[in-house]
Amino acid sequence: MRTRVRACSAVFFYFMCILVLTAGNLAAGENRYVGSKACRECHEKEYLNYKKFSKKASSFESIKKMKSKLSPSEFKACFECHTTGYGKPGGFVSEKSTPDLKEVGCEVCHGPGSIHIESEDPEDIRLGSISIEDCTKCHNKSRVNEFGFKPLLFGGAH
């Protein structure tokens, strides 16, 4: 019995150390995802236009409609292009644990926004260097043909 208690205590201690170290890294200035709603406070016009005109603003809903036709691994493969930051530190994990990142949001194009929000410095967010090549990471030639991609880079998403 004492061996089990010690083992559980050791596992708990190990888990807590990892949790503290991870939280410390994020607090130490690592740029992390915050979700598009966090951008709205200062960029309301852009946020509202994005929500109104961009199909990406409801990208997770489109893959949820297809979920019954996909295997669990196929469904998860959709997250890379239909969520914000999937597979990256602080990015989308699941609809339940990271609901503010479940759509393709501002940070997909502009990068993680925590440092920019704290500093309010335009230099702390990716702005003018966005190009069509950034879009083709997800909207590649096969997807253009399959889904009828029309780039809104210069046409109304903002």
Residue pairs with C-beta under 8 A, 6 or more apart in sequence:
26 32
26 90
29 115
30 89
30 90
30 114
31 111
31 112
31 113
31 114
31 115
31 124
32 89
32 90
32 112
32 114
33 84
33 85
33 88
33 90
33 91
33 92
33 101
33 107
33 112
33 113
33 114
34 100
34 107
34 112
34 113
34 114
34 117
35 84
35 100
35 101
35 105
35 107
36 47
36 50
36 57
36 84
36 100
36 103
36 105
36 106
36 107
37 47
37 100
38 100
38 113
38 117
39 46
39 47
39 105
39 106
39 113
39 117
40 47
40 48
42 120
43 106
46 106
46 158
47 106
49 156
49 157
49 158
50 56
50 57
50 106
50 157
50 158
51 57
53 152
53 156
53 157
54 152
54 156
54 157
55 62
56 103
56 104
56 105
56 108
56 157
57 103
57 104
57 105
58 103
59 81
59 82
59 83
59 103
59 104
60 82
60 83
60 95
60 102
60 103
62 82
63 75
63 78
63 79
63 82
66 75
66 78
67 75
70 78
79 86
79 87
79 92
80 86
80 87
80 138
81 104
81 137
81 138
81 143
82 103
82 104
83 91
83 92
83 101
83 102
83 103
83 104
84 91
84 92
84 101
84 102
84 103
84 104
84 105
84 107
84 108
85 91
85 92
85 101
85 107
85 108
85 112
86 92
86 101
90 112
91 98
91 101
92 98
92 101
92 102
93 101
95 102
106 113
107 113
109 126
109 130
109 134
110 125
110 126
110 127
110 130
111 125
111 126
113 125
115 124
115 125
116 122
116 124
116 125
130 153
131 153
132 151
132 153
135 151
135 153
139 149
139 151
143 149
